[in-house]
Amino acid sequence: MREVINKNLFEYFIARMEVNMGKIILEIIGLIIVAIGAIMIFDARYLTKRFFVFGDQNQATLGFKILGFFIAIVGGLIVYFNL
């Protein structure tokens, strides 16, 4: 009887540990997404010069900044709603 209780208790703790580890992994992924968005916002001019070779770099820079903003918002929401 005691072995059954210990086995169930062990399985319970393993299941809780897996849930906590999943939350931590999801939070790390969210933080990485936020960092990518922030890098896109602050290095938009450099990224535009590096990847594109056309005349109007201002429009591409604006596009990178807007895309980086939305990516950072998505990452922030992942971190915020990680219940």
GITAZI-V231456 format. One line per field, one symbol per residue. psi: psi as a letter, one per 40 degrees, with the letter a starting at -180 (. if undefined). A space follows every 10 residues. Layout:
psi: ???
//
This chain:
psi: dddddddddd dddddddddd dddddddddd dddddddddd ddfddddddd difidgeddd dddddddddd dddddddddd eg.
//
